C-alpha cells in the first residue's frame, strides 16, 4: 500500500450483526482523538471508543448502542472465521 494512502484505504470498518452475521461496510469520513477517547465518523453513523467500551449511534436513529471490548479469543469462532474471510 502506498505511504500516502488515505485512512479510508488503510482501515476497513464494518458493522456485523452477531445474530445473523450480516455485514454492513462502514464508509469512513473522519476521525478525532480527545484525551483517551477515539471518535470515528462514518456515513452510516458515529463511533466513540476507549480501551474498555464503545458507543455506536446509527445515522438513521438516535439510539446509543453500548459495545464492550473483547479480545479476539473471546469471540465465537464462527464470527472470527467470518471476519477473516471478509478481510483476506
N, C-alpha and C positions, 0 to 999 in steps of 0.2 A: 504494500500500500504506500502511496506517495507520502512524504513527510508533511506536505501541505494539505492533506486530505481533511475535509470538513468533519466535524464531530458526528454529524448525521451519517457519514460514510464509515466512520470508525466504530461507533457504538450502535448496536441494534437493540431496540426496546420492543417488548411485546407484552400484551396482557393475555394471560392464559386462564380460562375458566377451568378450575380444577375438577369440576363435576363432569364436564363433557370433553375436556381438553381442546375446546375451541380457542384458536389463536387469533388475536386482533393485533396486527402490527401497529405500533405507535409511531406517528410521524413527528420526529423531533423538531422543535422550533428554537428553543434556547435553554440556557441553564444559568443558575446562580449558586453561590455559596455564601451563607451567612453564618459566621461562627462555626458551629459543628453541624449545621443543617444544610443539606443539599436540596436544591429545587430543580425540577425539570418540567419544562412546558412542552406539551405536545398538542397537535391539532385536536386530538381526542380527549384531552384532559390535562390535569396538573398532578405532579407527584412531589411530595416533600418527604425527606427521609434523613435519619441519622443512623448511628450504628446499631440501634435496637429496633426501631419500628419505622413505619411509613404511613402516610395518608395519601390516598389517591382519590381524586374527585373527577368524575367523568364530565366532559364538556356539556353533555346533554342533561345533567342533573346537578343538584347541589348536595347530594348525599356523600358524606365522607366515608370512605372505605378504609378502616384501620387494618394495616398489614403488619405482621410480625416477621422479623428477620429469621431465616432458618439456614443452617449450614446445609450444604449440598447433600451430605449424608443423612440429613433429617427429612429429606423429601422422599415421597414414594418413588420407587424405581420406575414405574410407568411414566411419571412426569419427567424425571431426569432423562430417560431414554427418548422421550418425545422432544424435549428441548434440544438434546444433542443432535437428533436427526434434522431438526429445523435449522440449526446453526451451522452444521457441517456440510 
